[in-house]
Amino acid sequence: MSDVAQMARTTWPWPIRAGVRGERCDFEVLPCLTDDNSKELGLTPPSWHRVKLKAAIEALSPDEPSTQPTSAPARQTKLEPPEAERRQLTVMFCDLVGSTTLSTRLDAEDYRDLIRAYQGACAGVVARFDGFIAKFMGDGVLVYFGWPRAHEDDAERAINAGLGITDAVRALAAGKGAPLAVRVGIATGRVVVGDIVGEGAAQEAMIAGEAPNLAARLQAIAAPNTIAIAEATHHACR
């Protein structure tokens, strides 16, 4: 029995019960009834029954939980980021060496497993130093230190994370029996960060400034299993 029917049966006078049953009112409709609606129910003025009906409707507090089943909340598919902002950021870009050669030598599934293991190793190291992985690009990883959370030692955190990633890749190479190595480039500077672009899994936090471009160039010239650091990053660690 519904909440309305139970209340009508136990507490409301007969004229109200008859009108409510005749119009098949339910819990959601009653709070919306007006004086004109109550007249249509047969409760014409002057009538104390109309007063009782109003009091009963007010007793159906909307704050009380409904007994009707509710649908599950929709899954959030879009990020709700803060507005883009200008701030000091340290950017790290790392890339697996010789991935193209590996992709031709290994079976597709084996290569996929290797890349996933590499990405997992990078993510674990970055998390230890509270960095933010902005994007996985196959065998490349773009990481921010200083957004969305900033620390006084973000440049130092980035360098330690880079060293940790090279160690993790060496360990992965030993475990997989594959010739794996990684290059890391790190740069620090003023950027604008926070604009979210893309949809679903393709969403990423965009960054504008010299630091990400410099980090990518430094990564390209770094020797395997080494880190190339920009001058500004070096100064920030002093």
Protein Blocks (a to p, Z undefined) as FASTA:
>chain_A
ZZklmmmmmmpcfklmmmmmmnopafklmmmpcfklmmmnopacddfklmmmmmmmmmmc
fkbccfbdcddddddfbdcddddddddddddddddehklmmmmmpcfklmmmmmmmmmmm
mmmmmmmnopacfbdghjaccddehiabdcfklmmmmmmmmmmmmmmmmmmmmmnopacd
dddddddddddehiagdehjlpccddedjklmmmmmmmmmpcehiacddfklmmmmZZ
